[in-house]
């Protein structure tokens, strides 16, 4: 990534940097025939330059647009040798 530039960058390139450490927890469940995935992420930021420092949390939910069942796997015929 490059710093800010152009006529609007009156304070210079203003390059920010941060390091973070945290964890994530996910859970998938069925609501009828629809699978729903949830995830929680929490990160603690440290070693911060030119930006705010703190703890960041995210919560996401993923629901498919269509929930048709996948086709069954093809059946295999046994190979008989003599």
BALOBA-1460 file (C-alpha; in Angstrom, 3 decimals):
// residues 82
<rec num="1" residu="x" x="0.000" y="0.000" z="0.000"/>
<rec num="2" residu="x" x="1.191" y="3.483" z="-0.650"/>
<rec num="3" residu="x" x="0.700" y="6.621" z="1.423"/>
<rec num="4" residu="x" x="-1.711" y="9.446" z="0.636"/>
<rec num="5" residu="x" x="-0.709" y="11.705" z="-2.238"/>
<rec num="6" residu="x" x="-2.126" y="14.481" z="-4.337"/>
<rec num="7" residu="x" x="-3.370" y="17.980" z="-3.500"/>
<rec num="8" residu="x" x="-5.494" y="16.795" z="-0.529"/>
<rec num="9" residu="x" x="-2.573" y="15.208" z="1.367"/>
<rec num="10" residu="x" x="-1.581" y="18.367" z="3.279"/>
<rec num="11" residu="x" x="-0.264" y="16.388" z="6.288"/>
<rec num="12" residu="x" x="2.016" y="14.111" z="4.292"/>
<rec num="13" residu="x" x="1.624" y="10.440" z="3.335"/>
<rec num="14" residu="x" x="0.040" y="9.498" z="6.727"/>
<rec num="15" residu="x" x="1.020" y="5.838" z="6.643"/>
<rec num="16" residu="x" x="-0.560" y="3.752" z="9.411"/>
<rec num="17" residu="x" x="0.607" y="0.444" z="10.872"/>
<rec num="18" residu="x" x="-0.744" y="-1.957" z="13.483"/>
<rec num="19" residu="x" x="-0.143" y="-5.469" z="14.786"/>
<rec num="20" residu="x" x="-2.938" y="-7.490" z="16.408"/>
<rec num="21" residu="x" x="-3.372" y="-10.801" z="18.178"/>
<rec num="22" residu="x" x="-6.641" y="-12.544" z="18.921"/>
<rec num="23" residu="x" x="-8.897" y="-15.487" z="18.349"/>
<rec num="24" residu="x" x="-11.954" y="-16.681" z="16.483"/>
<rec num="25" residu="x" x="-14.879" y="-18.951" z="17.275"/>
<rec num="26" residu="x" x="-17.262" y="-20.360" z="14.658"/>
<rec num="27" residu="x" x="-20.485" y="-22.364" z="14.799"/>
<rec num="28" residu="x" x="-22.638" y="-23.806" z="12.015"/>
<rec num="29" residu="x" x="-26.206" y="-24.992" z="12.544"/>
<rec num="30" residu="x" x="-29.290" y="-25.902" z="10.523"/>
<rec num="31" residu="x" x="-32.479" y="-23.794" z="10.477"/>
<rec num="32" residu="x" x="-34.846" y="-26.218" z="8.782"/>
<rec num="33" residu="x" x="-33.005" y="-27.223" z="5.601"/>
<rec num="34" residu="x" x="-30.817" y="-24.084" z="5.547"/>
<rec num="35" residu="x" x="-27.269" y="-24.156" z="6.987"/>
<rec num="36" residu="x" x="-26.298" y="-20.990" z="8.866"/>
<rec num="37" residu="x" x="-22.695" y="-20.201" z="9.813"/>
<rec num="38" residu="x" x="-21.734" y="-17.718" z="12.519"/>
<rec num="39" residu="x" x="-18.306" y="-16.467" z="13.556"/>
<rec num="40" residu="x" x="-16.983" y="-14.171" z="16.291"/>
<rec num="41" residu="x" x="-13.482" y="-12.653" z="15.992"/>
<rec num="42" residu="x" x="-11.737" y="-10.538" z="18.646"/>
<rec num="43" residu="x" x="-8.339" y="-8.894" z="18.156"/>
<rec num="44" residu="x" x="-6.253" y="-6.789" z="20.554"/>
<rec num="45" residu="x" x="-4.185" y="-4.233" z="18.668"/>
<rec num="46" residu="x" x="-0.650" y="-3.259" z="19.725"/>
<rec num="47" residu="x" x="2.447" y="-1.635" z="18.199"/>
<rec num="48" residu="x" x="0.268" y="1.062" z="16.616"/>
<rec num="49" residu="x" x="1.523" y="3.972" z="14.501"/>
<rec num="50" residu="x" x="-0.682" y="6.782" z="13.067"/>
<rec num="51" residu="x" x="-4.059" y="5.254" z="13.976"/>
<rec num="52" residu="x" x="-6.285" y="4.435" z="16.955"/>
<rec num="53" residu="x" x="-5.405" y="1.529" z="19.242"/>
<rec num="54" residu="x" x="-7.863" y="-0.786" z="20.963"/>
<rec num="55" residu="x" x="-9.751" y="-4.042" z="20.816"/>
<rec num="56" residu="x" x="-11.624" y="-4.962" z="17.645"/>
<rec num="57" residu="x" x="-14.555" y="-7.377" z="17.502"/>
<rec num="58" residu="x" x="-16.393" y="-8.818" z="14.508"/>
<rec num="59" residu="x" x="-19.572" y="-10.914" z="14.329"/>
<rec num="60" residu="x" x="-20.541" y="-12.465" z="10.983"/>
<rec num="61" residu="x" x="-23.493" y="-14.552" z="9.832"/>
<rec num="62" residu="x" x="-23.482" y="-16.436" z="6.511"/>
<rec num="63" residu="x" x="-26.703" y="-17.751" z="4.953"/>
<rec num="64" residu="x" x="-26.712" y="-19.326" z="1.460"/>
<rec num="65" residu="x" x="-28.806" y="-17.660" z="-1.241"/>
<rec num="66" residu="x" x="-30.170" y="-21.026" z="-2.353"/>
<rec num="67" residu="x" x="-30.387" y="-24.136" z="-0.245"/>
<rec num="68" residu="x" x="-31.083" y="-26.933" z="-2.702"/>
<rec num="69" residu="x" x="-29.775" y="-30.283" z="-1.580"/>
<rec num="70" residu="x" x="-26.671" y="-31.560" z="-3.379"/>
<rec num="71" residu="x" x="-27.231" y="-34.457" z="-5.787"/>
<rec num="72" residu="x" x="-26.548" y="-37.931" z="-4.412"/>
<rec num="73" residu="x" x="-23.145" y="-39.403" z="-5.244"/>
<rec num="74" residu="x" x="-23.055" y="-41.656" z="-8.314"/>
<rec num="75" residu="x" x="-23.380" y="-45.372" z="-7.674"/>
<rec num="76" residu="x" x="-20.425" y="-47.550" z="-8.538"/>
<rec num="77" residu="x" x="-20.691" y="-50.951" z="-10.149"/>
<rec num="78" residu="x" x="-18.379" y="-53.636" z="-8.918"/>
<rec num="79" residu="x" x="-15.782" y="-54.832" z="-11.388"/>
<rec num="80" residu="x" x="-15.850" y="-58.622" z="-11.677"/>
<rec num="81" residu="x" x="-12.796" y="-60.345" z="-13.068"/>
<rec num="82" residu="x" x="-12.376" y="-64.015" z="-13.906"/>
